[in-house]
Structures are given as structure tokens and as C-alpha cells.
Amino acid sequence: MDIEEIKKEAQNGDIKAMGILGENYLHGNMGLDKDYELAYKWSKKASDLGNARSMTVLGIMYMDGNAVAQNLEEAKKLFTQAADAGDMKAPRYMGLLFRDGKIRSEDGHREALEWFRKGAERGDITSQFYLGEMYENGVGTEKNMDEAIRWYKISAKRGDKIAQPAMDALNRLGIG
């Protein structure tokens, strides 16, 4: 389906098309220019109708302050709703909120680890990489090179562009 068909479907009320349109306006994909206003418009409509990925897209917009004022609590709420609704990427963004200290928590790194684990287990390759990174550096957990390598390998095998250089670096150190 090309972008013009997706636009038509979205205008006709197709929730999935609304979500695709919102996400692609956010990232500037599928031949669309980045347009945060349109990203918000379509993602909000789809989110209100229950589209989990659109909840994540809105969360990203609130996290970064794109088309809306930055609101980390709203981002957290949306990521949690999206994760509960099964979105694969939402746990990654929850993990980032905790890992980067954007959401204060007594044990933020441990919470980040658990969110990255949830995303990794759902198949999100970036969460798989971040989980490996946390094990490699002992952040939120004991340092565990076997687990780091395991998650880096999974992520690299699935096409993550950052995981392979991480594996190569460990191999040069004689760890991989």
C-alpha cells in the first residue's frame, strides 16, 4: 500500500492507517516530510481508538516535546498504556525514561533493565541491544558478560546496526 492509499484509508477512519500515517509523519518516512502537527493529529486519533503503537508515538512526542509541550509524566502514562496493550516498542521508551533519569525512581536503573527485558522478550531489537548494554556495564544489575553477549548476538542477528559493533569490540577484547 502506498502513502496516498494510506492517507485515503486514514481519512476514511481506518485506525491502522491513521497509526501508520502518524508514525511516518513523526519520523519522516515513506516519502513524507517530518510534520509533528500531522504526526500528533493522526497518532492522537488512532490512540483514542485504541491503537497501541500510536500511544507509543504520542508518548515519544511528549517525551521529546514535539508538537506538544514536553511532559514526561504523560509520556510515561502513554508508554505504560501502550505496553499494556501489547506494543513491542513501548517498553523500550519506558526503559529510556528510567535509564536516562527522566523519571525519578528509587531504583531507576533496575526499572530500566526490567522494561528493556520486556521489550527484548517481545522482539524489539533495540531493547535487546540496550539490555545487553546494561548487562555489559552492570547497570541495574550485576555485570554479566554472558548475558550481554547473548542479547547483543540476538540483536545483531536480527539486524540492529549498533549491536554488531558492540560484539566486534568485545571480540577484540577477547570477550565475545
C-alpha positions as a Markdown table, in Angstrom:
| # | Residue | x | y | z |
|---|---|---|---|---|
| 1 | Met | 0.0 | 0.0 | 0.0 |
| 2 | Asp | 1.5 | 3.4 | -1.0 |
| 3 | Ile | 1.3 | 6.5 | 1.1 |
| 4 | Glu | -1.6 | 8.0 | -0.9 |
| 5 | Glu | -3.7 | 4.9 | -0.2 |
| 6 | Ile | -2.8 | 5.0 | 3.5 |
| 7 | Lys | -3.8 | 8.7 | 3.6 |
| 8 | Lys | -7.2 | 7.8 | 2.0 |
| 9 | Glu | -7.7 | 4.9 | 4.4 |
| 10 | Ala | -6.9 | 7.1 | 7.4 |
| 11 | Gln | -9.3 | 9.8 | 6.2 |
| 12 | Asn | -12.0 | 7.1 | 5.9 |
| 13 | Gly | -11.5 | 6.1 | 9.5 |
| 14 | Asp | -9.1 | 3.1 | 9.3 |
| 15 | Ile | -7.3 | 3.0 | 12.7 |
| 16 | Lys | -4.3 | 1.1 | 11.4 |
| 17 | Ala | -3.8 | 3.6 | 8.6 |
| 18 | Met | -4.1 | 6.5 | 11.0 |
| 19 | Gly | -1.4 | 5.0 | 13.1 |
| 20 | Ile | 0.9 | 4.3 | 10.1 |
| 21 | Leu | 0.4 | 7.9 | 9.0 |
| 22 | Gly | 1.1 | 9.4 | 12.4 |
| 23 | Glu | 4.3 | 7.4 | 12.9 |
| 24 | Asn | 5.6 | 8.1 | 9.4 |
| 25 | Tyr | 4.9 | 11.9 | 9.8 |
| 26 | Leu | 6.9 | 11.7 | 13.1 |
| 27 | His | 9.9 | 10.1 | 11.5 |
| 28 | Gly | 9.7 | 11.5 | 8.0 |
| 29 | Asn | 9.4 | 8.0 | 6.4 |
| 30 | Met | 7.5 | 6.7 | 3.3 |
| 31 | Gly | 8.3 | 9.8 | 1.4 |
| 32 | Leu | 6.7 | 12.1 | 3.9 |
| 33 | Asp | 8.4 | 15.1 | 5.4 |
| 34 | Lys | 8.6 | 15.3 | 9.1 |
| 35 | Asp | 5.5 | 17.0 | 10.3 |
| 36 | Tyr | 4.9 | 17.0 | 14.0 |
| 37 | Glu | 1.5 | 18.6 | 13.8 |
| 38 | Leu | 0.2 | 15.9 | 11.5 |
| 39 | Ala | 2.0 | 13.2 | 13.4 |
| 40 | Tyr | 0.2 | 14.3 | 16.5 |
| 41 | Lys | -3.2 | 14.7 | 14.8 |
| 42 | Trp | -3.2 | 11.1 | 13.3 |
| 43 | Ser | -1.5 | 9.5 | 16.3 |
| 44 | Lys | -4.0 | 11.1 | 18.7 |
| 45 | Lys | -6.9 | 9.9 | 16.6 |
| 46 | Ala | -5.6 | 6.3 | 16.4 |
| 47 | Ser | -4.6 | 6.3 | 20.1 |
| 48 | Asp | -8.0 | 7.4 | 21.2 |
| 49 | Leu | -9.4 | 4.5 | 19.2 |
| 50 | Gly | -7.1 | 2.0 | 20.9 |
| 51 | Asn | -4.1 | 1.7 | 18.6 |
| 52 | Ala | -1.2 | 0.7 | 20.9 |
| 53 | Arg | 1.6 | 1.8 | 18.6 |
| 54 | Ser | 0.0 | 5.3 | 18.3 |
| 55 | Met | 0.1 | 5.5 | 22.1 |
| 56 | Thr | 3.8 | 4.9 | 21.9 |
| 57 | Val | 4.2 | 7.5 | 19.1 |
| 58 | Leu | 2.3 | 10.1 | 21.2 |
| 59 | Gly | 4.5 | 9.1 | 24.2 |
| 60 | Ile | 7.6 | 9.9 | 22.1 |
| 61 | Met | 6.1 | 13.3 | 21.2 |
| 62 | Tyr | 5.5 | 14.1 | 24.9 |
| 63 | Met | 8.9 | 12.8 | 25.8 |
| 64 | Asp | 10.7 | 14.9 | 23.2 |
| 65 | Gly | 8.3 | 17.9 | 23.2 |
| 66 | Asn | 7.4 | 17.6 | 19.5 |
| 67 | Ala | 4.2 | 19.5 | 18.7 |
| 68 | Val | 3.3 | 19.4 | 22.4 |
| 69 | Ala | 5.0 | 20.7 | 25.5 |
| 70 | Gln | 7.4 | 18.2 | 26.9 |
| 71 | Asn | 5.5 | 16.2 | 29.6 |
| 72 | Leu | 7.4 | 13.2 | 30.9 |
| 73 | Glu | 4.5 | 12.0 | 33.1 |
| 74 | Glu | 2.2 | 12.0 | 30.1 |
| 75 | Ala | 4.8 | 10.1 | 28.1 |
| 76 | Lys | 5.2 | 7.6 | 30.9 |
| 77 | Lys | 1.4 | 7.1 | 31.1 |
| 78 | Leu | 1.1 | 6.6 | 27.3 |
| 79 | Phe | 4.1 | 4.2 | 27.2 |
| 80 | Thr | 2.6 | 2.2 | 30.0 |
| 81 | Gln | -0.8 | 2.0 | 28.3 |
| 82 | Ala | 0.9 | 1.0 | 25.0 |
| 83 | Ala | 2.9 | -1.6 | 26.7 |
| 84 | Asp | -0.1 | -3.0 | 28.5 |
| 85 | Ala | -1.9 | -3.1 | 25.1 |
| 86 | Gly | 1.0 | -5.1 | 23.7 |
| 87 | Asp | 3.1 | -2.6 | 21.7 |
| 88 | Met | 6.5 | -4.1 | 21.2 |
| 89 | Lys | 8.4 | -0.7 | 21.3 |
| 90 | Ala | 6.7 | 0.9 | 24.3 |
| 91 | Pro | 8.8 | -0.9 | 26.9 |
| 92 | Arg | 12.0 | 0.4 | 25.2 |
| 93 | Tyr | 10.8 | 4.0 | 25.7 |
| 94 | Met | 9.8 | 3.3 | 29.3 |
| 95 | Gly | 13.3 | 1.9 | 29.8 |
| 96 | Leu | 14.9 | 5.0 | 28.4 |
| 97 | Leu | 12.9 | 7.3 | 30.7 |
| 98 | Phe | 14.2 | 5.4 | 33.7 |
| 99 | Arg | 17.8 | 4.7 | 32.4 |
| 100 | Asp | 18.3 | 8.4 | 31.5 |
| 101 | Gly | 16.9 | 9.7 | 34.8 |
| 102 | Lys | 14.0 | 11.5 | 33.1 |
| 103 | Ile | 11.6 | 9.8 | 35.5 |
| 104 | Arg | 12.9 | 9.8 | 39.1 |
| 105 | Ser | 12.7 | 6.5 | 40.8 |
| 106 | Glu | 14.4 | 4.9 | 43.8 |
| 107 | Asp | 15.9 | 2.2 | 41.6 |
| 108 | Gly | 15.6 | 3.7 | 38.1 |
| 109 | His | 18.3 | 1.6 | 36.5 |
| 110 | Arg | 16.7 | -1.6 | 37.8 |
| 111 | Glu | 13.4 | -0.5 | 36.4 |
| 112 | Ala | 15.0 | 0.4 | 33.1 |
| 113 | Leu | 16.5 | -3.1 | 33.0 |
| 114 | Glu | 13.1 | -4.7 | 33.5 |
| 115 | Trp | 11.5 | -2.5 | 30.9 |
| 116 | Phe | 14.2 | -3.3 | 28.4 |
| 117 | Arg | 13.8 | -7.0 | 29.2 |
| 118 | Lys | 10.1 | -6.8 | 28.5 |
| 119 | Gly | 10.8 | -5.1 | 25.1 |
| 120 | Ala | 13.6 | -7.6 | 24.3 |
| 121 | Glu | 11.3 | -10.6 | 25.1 |
| 122 | Arg | 8.7 | -9.0 | 22.8 |
| 123 | Gly | 11.2 | -8.9 | 20.0 |
| 124 | Asp | 12.3 | -5.3 | 19.9 |
| 125 | Ile | 15.9 | -5.3 | 18.6 |
| 126 | Thr | 16.8 | -2.0 | 20.2 |
| 127 | Ser | 15.6 | -3.2 | 23.6 |
| 128 | Gln | 17.7 | -6.3 | 23.1 |
| 129 | Phe | 20.7 | -4.1 | 22.5 |
| 130 | Tyr | 20.0 | -1.9 | 25.5 |
| 131 | Leu | 19.6 | -5.0 | 27.7 |
| 132 | Gly | 22.9 | -6.3 | 26.5 |
| 133 | Glu | 24.5 | -2.9 | 27.2 |
| 134 | Met | 23.1 | -2.9 | 30.8 |
| 135 | Tyr | 24.5 | -6.4 | 31.5 |
| 136 | Glu | 27.9 | -5.4 | 29.9 |
| 137 | Asn | 28.2 | -2.3 | 32.1 |
| 138 | Gly | 26.5 | -3.7 | 35.3 |
| 139 | Val | 23.8 | -1.0 | 35.3 |
| 140 | Gly | 20.7 | -2.0 | 37.2 |
| 141 | Thr | 22.1 | -5.5 | 37.6 |
| 142 | Glu | 25.3 | -7.3 | 38.3 |
| 143 | Lys | 27.8 | -7.2 | 35.4 |
| 144 | Asn | 27.2 | -10.3 | 33.3 |
| 145 | Met | 29.2 | -10.7 | 30.1 |
| 146 | Asp | 27.5 | -13.9 | 29.1 |
| 147 | Glu | 24.1 | -12.2 | 29.2 |
| 148 | Ala | 25.5 | -9.1 | 27.5 |
| 149 | Ile | 26.9 | -11.2 | 24.6 |
| 150 | Arg | 23.7 | -13.3 | 24.4 |
| 151 | Trp | 21.5 | -10.2 | 23.9 |
| 152 | Tyr | 24.0 | -8.4 | 21.6 |
| 153 | Lys | 24.0 | -11.6 | 19.4 |
| 154 | Ile | 20.2 | -11.7 | 19.3 |
| 155 | Ser | 20.0 | -8.1 | 18.4 |
| 156 | Ala | 22.8 | -8.2 | 15.8 |
| 157 | Lys | 21.4 | -11.3 | 14.2 |
| 158 | Arg | 18.0 | -9.5 | 13.8 |
| 159 | Gly | 19.7 | -6.5 | 12.1 |
| 160 | Asp | 20.4 | -3.9 | 14.8 |
| 161 | Lys | 23.2 | -1.7 | 13.4 |
| 162 | Ile | 24.7 | -0.9 | 16.8 |
| 163 | Ala | 24.8 | -4.4 | 18.3 |
| 164 | Gln | 27.3 | -5.7 | 15.7 |
| 165 | Pro | 30.0 | -3.1 | 16.5 |
| 166 | Ala | 29.4 | -3.8 | 20.2 |
| 167 | Met | 30.0 | -7.5 | 19.6 |
| 168 | Asp | 33.1 | -6.7 | 17.5 |
| 169 | Ala | 34.5 | -4.6 | 20.3 |
| 170 | Leu | 34.0 | -7.4 | 22.8 |
| 171 | Asn | 35.7 | -9.8 | 20.4 |
| 172 | Arg | 38.7 | -7.6 | 20.1 |
| 173 | Leu | 39.0 | -7.7 | 23.9 |
| 174 | Gly | 38.8 | -11.4 | 23.8 |
| 175 | Ile | 35.4 | -11.5 | 25.5 |
| 176 | Gly | 33.0 | -12.4 | 22.7 |
